[in-house]
Amino acid sequence: MDFAKTATYSPAYTLVPTYECFNRCSYCNFRTDPGKSPWLTLADAEGRLRSLRNQGVIEILILSGEVHPQSDRRSLWLQHIYELCELALSLGFLPHTNAGPLSVAEMARLKTVNVSMGLMVEQVTPTLLQTVHRYAPSKLPALRLQQLAQAGKLQIPFTTGLLLGIGETEADRCDTLEAIAQLHQRWGHIQEVILQPYSPGQAETWADAAFSPGQLVETIAIARQILPADIALQIPPNLVSRSQLITCLEAGASDLGGIGLHDEVNPDYPHPIGVELANSLASEGWTLTPRLPLYPQYDRWLAAELRTVVDDWRGKIAEFSLQVSG
C-alpha cells in the first residue's frame, strides 16, 4: 500500500451556542436574527456530550453565530462559549472554537480551554462589501486578517480558509492565499486552509450557481503553489462528489476536515458516513486516517492542563485508527 496517499479527517461533533448573528451574509444558511435563537444550555450540551463518549468523537467544534461587539450580552456570550469548552474538556474531548472575530483578550481567554481555534478569511477583496457582505460588518478583510495575526502572536494553532464562488476573481483568490501565507511565514501557526466551494442552500437569499468542480481543482493547485508546504489543504467531502474528491486529493488536498453527524454551515449537504467514505477512498488507493484538531508540532504551545488531554489522545489515536479501518 502507498501510505503517501493518505487523507486525514477529524472525528467531530458540533455544538452551536447560538445561531443568532448580527451579520447578514446573503449566502448564509446558518444564522438567525438576534433574539430569535435560544442559547444552548450547559445541561443540554452535557447530555449531548455524554452520549458521545466512547463513540469515536475526538473534536468538539464550538461554532457560534456572532453577538455584536458592542452588545451588552457580549461578555455573557463569551463566558458561555468558555464554559462549553470547559465542559467538553472535562469529558475528555478536544475543543476547537470558531466564533467570528474576537478581541485579543477574548482570544487569550479562549486559548486556555481550546487546543486550536479558527476563522475563515473567506476573501480579502473589499468588493464583496458591496454585494454578499453588504450587511456583514465583521467580514471586513482587514478585521479577518487581524484575527490571524492575533492568533499567531498568542501562539494559537489556527485553521482558516477561503469561501469560493461568492463573487471573487481568480486574482482575488491568489491575493487571499498570499495574505495567509505571509502571516504563516511570520508566526508559523496556520494548521490548515479550507477551500470551501460555495454550495447553494435553502435558507439563503443569494442562491447563485455552485462553484464549479473544475475551478476547485485549479484553486487547489494554485493554493499548493502559494501556501507553505506545512499547511494542510482541506476539502469538505460533503460539498463534492466522490469522484471529484479523489481528483481534489490528487491535485494536492490532504485533509477532509471535521466529519460528524451534521454540517451546521451547509445543512443541505449531509456529511458522508466515516466507514463508507473510508471504503470509497480505499477503492481508489487512499487511506482515510483520523487526526486530532491539533497537529503534533503545536503540542508545545499548550498549557499543561490541555497538554494532558492531548497526550492521552495521542496515545489512543493509533488504536482508534485500527477501529476505523477495520
N, C-alpha and C positions, 0 to 999 in steps of 0.2 A: 504494500500500500504506500502511496505517495503522501507522507504526512505533511508535506508542504501545502497540500491542497486542503487546508483546514479553515472552516468558518466558525467563528465564536459567537456566542449569544449569552445573555444574562437571564437566568430563570427569575422572572419578576412578577410582582403584583403591584397595582397602582392604587394608592389612596388619594382621594381628592378632598382636601379640607373644605373647599368651596368652589363652585362653578362660577360664582359671580365675578365679574371683571369690569373694570372701568374702561378698558379698551373695547372698540368695536371693529375688529378686522373683518372685512367683508367676506373672507373665505372661511371664517371660523365656524366649526361645528361643535364647539365645546362650551362656550360662555353662556351665562345668563346675566340679566341686569342686576345691579347691586340691590340687595334686599329681597331678591326673588329666589334665592337658593339657600336653604338651611345649611348651616355648617355641620360637617361630620362630627359627631360626638366622640369623645375618647372611649366611651363604653362600647359604642358600635364598632369603632376601629379595633378595639381589643378583641371583640368577638370574632371579627373577620380574621385578624392575625393569628389568633389561637387556632382557628380552624385550618390554617395553612401550615402549621408546624408539622414536620415530617412529610410534607407534600412536595418536597423538592424546590421550594421557593427560597431564593437567596436574597435578592434585592427587593426592597420596598421603595418604589418611586412615589415620592410625595409631590404630586403635581397639582398646583393650585392656580385658580384664577387670581387676578391681582386686585387688591384693595388699594385705593388711591393713596399715594404717599402722604397727602395732607389730611386724610380721613382720621377722625377721632377713634376709629376702630383698627387702625393700622397696627398699633402695639399689641392689641389683643390677637389679631390675625397672626402676627409673627410668633407670639407666645404659643398659640395653638399649633402652629407648624412645628415649633421646637418640641412641644410635648408629644406630638405624634411620632417624631423621630426618636425621642427618648423611649417611648413605648416600644417601637419596633426593635430598638437595640436591646431592651430588657428581655425581649422574647427571642433573641438570638438572630435577628435579621440585620441586614446592612442597608441603612437608609441612603437615598440619593434624592436630593431636593431640587426641583425646578419650579420656582415661584415668581418668575419675572425679575426685573431689575431690583436690586437691593442696595441699601447703603452699605458703606464699609463696616459699620458697627453691626448691622443686621447679618451680613455675610460672616463676620468674625464669630458671632454668636452661634449661627447655624453650623459653622465648621466643627464645633465641639461635639455635635451629635450626627454628623454626616461623614461617610467615608469618601464621598465625592459629591459634586453638585453640577448643575448645568443650566444653560440658557442658549436658545437658538439666536444667532445673529440675524438669520433669515437673508437679508440682503443689505449692503451698505449704501446703495444708491438712494439719494433723497427724493428721487422722482416718485417713489411709491407713496410718499407722504401726501401726494395729490390724488392718489387712487385708492388702492386697497387698505392703506394705513392712514387715510384721511382723518378717521376718528379714533386713532390709536396713539395717544401721546407717548406711551412707553416704547414705541417702535422707532424712536429716533435712532439712526445708525450710530451716532456718537455715544449715546447712552448705552447701547448694547455692547459696543466695543469697550466702553469704560468698565463694564462688568467683567469682561475677560481680563482686563489689566488688573482690576482689583483682586480677582481670584488668583492671578499669578503672584501678586505681592503678598497675599495671605497664604500662599502655598496650598491652595485648594485644587486637587485633581479635578479637571473640568471637561465636560462634554459640551460641544456647541454644534452648529450646523447651519445649512442653507435650506430654505424652502424654495423649490424650483418651479418656475412656471407661473409666477404671480405678477408678471408684467416686466420683469427684468430682461436685460440683454445678456448675450454671452460675455461681453466685456464686463458687465456688472458682476457676473458670477466670478470672473477672474479677479476682479478687484476685491471681492469679499474673501476669496480664498487667500489672496496675498495679505490682506489685513490680518487674518487669523494666523497665517504662517509667521508674520513679523512678531506678533505677540508671543507665539510659542518660542520663537528663537530667542526672545528676551527672557522669558520666565520658565519655559520648559514644562508647562502644566496642562497642555491640551491632550487628553487621552484619545478622544475620538472626534471626528467631524461627521455629522449625519448629513447625507444627501437625500432629502425628503421630496419626492415628486408630488406636486400639487395633485390631489385626487378629489373630484367633486363630491360633496356630501349633501344630505337632505336639508340640513338646518341652516346652511349658509345663504347669503344674499347675492354672492358674486356669480357662482355657477358658470365658470368658464370651462374650456376644454382641458382635459388632463394633460400633464406634462408627458411628452412622447417618450417611449422606451428608448428610441434611438438617441435622443438628446441626453437622456440619463446616462447611457453608456459613454457618450462623448464627454460628459461632465466628469464622470469617474476618472477617465483617462487624463483629463486636464488637471483634476484635483490631485491625482497621484504624482503629477509632474511638479505642481506648485508646492504642495504641503511636504514638510519634513517626513522622512520615512518612518519615524517612530509614532506618528499619528495614524490611528486606525481609521479607515473609511467605513462608515456604517450605512447599510441599506435596509429600510423597513421591509421585511419579507411579505407583509400583507398588502403592500401597495404595488407589487409587481407580480407577474405570473411566474410559475416555477421555472419555465424555460428562460424567461428574462432574468431571473435571479442568478442562474448559472452564468449567463452572459455578463452580468454585473460583477460576479466574483472573478471571472476570467479577466475582466478589464482592470481589476485592482482593488475592489472592495474586499473586506476581510471579516466584517462583523455584521450581525443581524440585529443588534440592539437588545432591548428588554422584550422578552416574549412571555405573555401571560394570558389571562382569560379574556381580556378586553382591551382594545385600543381606545382610550378615552378621547384622544385628539381626532382620530379618524374612526368614529363608531360604526360607520357603514362598511368597514373593511375588517372582518374578523381576523385575528391572529391565527396563523397555522398551528396545528397541534404539533408539539415538540417531536414526538416519535415519528409521525407521518413526515414531517419536514426532514428529520434526520435520514429516514429511509429514502426519501426523494433525492436528497443530496448525495447519499451513498451510491445510488444508482448511476450517478454521473461522476463518481470517483472522489467526492468531497466528504470530509468528516466534520460533523457538527459537534462542537465541544463547548460545554458550559464554562463560564468565567464569572469572576466576581465583578461588581461595579467599580472596583478599584484595581488598576493594573499594578503588578508587583513592584515596579520601580518607584511607586509613590507610597509604599507602605511606611517608609521612613518619615513621611510628613505627618503621620497620625499621632494624636495624643495617646498616651499609654492605654487608656480605657478602650479606645476604639481599636487599637492595635491588637488587643487581646481577642476581641471578637473576630477580627480579620484573620489572625493567626489560626484560630480554631477552624475557620472555613478553608483556609489554605490546606490544612491537614485533611479535610474531608472532601475536597473537590475532586481528587483522583478517584475515590470510591464512587462519588456521585456520577462521574463521567462513565464509569463502568455500568452503572444502573441505567443511564440514558441509552448508551449504545447497545445494551443487551435487550 
